[in-house]
Amino acid sequence: MNSFPGPVLPELRDAVRGLLDAHPDGVLPIVQAGHPVLRQVAATYTGQLGDVLDDLLAAMVATMHAAPGVGLAAPQIGVGLAIAVLEDPGLPAGYGTVADARERAALPLRVLVNPTYEAVGDERVTFYEGCLSVEGYQASVARHRSVRVRGLDGSGAVVEEVVHGWPARIVQHETDHLHGTLYVDRAETRSLCANATYAALWSDEAVPRRASHELGFPLEVASAPGR
């Protein structure tokens, strides 16, 4: 049962229901860069979808898993509402050094409605990241190492927590989507790589030091990686 204070908007609710009904497997098309919805500030969610919200959230999770990705914002499936889902199992066994350097702890499934974030501390760290809405490329982005995220969950309950490392990166990336910002807007443009090039040249680096040196982009590193 969802508890949000605002009225249902039948036209929007019916449009989202139509999107879901057109994809009965629950996996929705992901909008790509260049679509206006990715450059608009998403509307604050106040209950516009009524009982369709639960079905939308389930489809967003299914779409994120199928992609696969670790986060998905509603504008990425063409719905301009301030809603995102996040989940990261972390890196599998054998990636210990990389996982430690990137502080990639598992992030259990979360729904964030109307999220905001603020930096906790001054540290920023640079790593490569990609986006389901910018297929085929990755680039290095300096982001806050720790952030405090505030918002609501899928039932309308208040969420407030501090997240660190890779989970903090996911929160920032997905929340940025809700403000019309793509990761490429924050990226070091000299670091931009096609996925195949990244895999061939730079994917073995826990921290992109060699890429930074050879491609000529600045690198911000943690004072104590893995802690």
Secondary structure, DSSP 8 states (H G I E B T S, - for coil): ----SS---HHHHHHHHHHHHT-TTS------TT-GGGGS--B--SSTTTTHHHHHHHHHHHHHHHTT-SEEEGGGGT--BSEEEEEE----TT-HHHHHHHT---EEEEEEEEEEEEESSS-EEEEEE--TTSTTEEEEEEEESEEEEEEE-TTS-EEEEEEESHHHHHHHHHHHHTTT--HHHHB-GGG-EEHHHIIIIITT-SS-HHHHHHHT------SSTT-
